[in-house]
Amino acid sequence: MNMRESMTAWSKGDNMEIYWALFWQRERCRGKIWQDILTFLLNRMARRHGGYIGNGAAFEDEPLLPHGLHGIYISRYAAIGRECCIYQNVTIGEVGGKAPQIGEHCLIGAGAILVGGISIGDSVRIGAGAVVSTDIPSHATVVAQPARVIVRGDKP
């Protein structure tokens, strides 16, 4: 890859090597000042692409982010297993200081929302737009909520 292609990939958020190198460096760093500096740099890099990964989020290894950090929010209390694939605009949020614990080899589709102190098993596939607020067993597939009528109008 030539210099121009590298810069284009980085500006689009597709080139995440530097981000993850700094992330793992912050995890190993013991000095509070250096952790704060690395956190600042990581937050600036994530914010540039509309994403956020909380300081304290636990990753067993680097997740696959096919669209970079575009719209991804990961709570600082979340734990994500190995070889997980997270698409754009995913929210892994907290409720009362508890966030999802995600197993290994999971796929989280675009726009999915996972909230609360829930447990997601291994090899789970969460469809685009799904809202997950309960525990999911291993090897399950979760799809979006069914449409339902909340307010009924009067007949004309």
Secondary structure by P-SEA (a helix, b strand, c coil): ccaaaaaaaaaacccaaaaaaaaaaaaacccaaaaaaaaaaaaaaaaaacbbbcccccccccccccccccbbbbcccbbbccbbbbcccccccccccbbbbcccbbbbccbbbbbcbbbbccbbbbcccccccccccccbbbbccccccccccccc
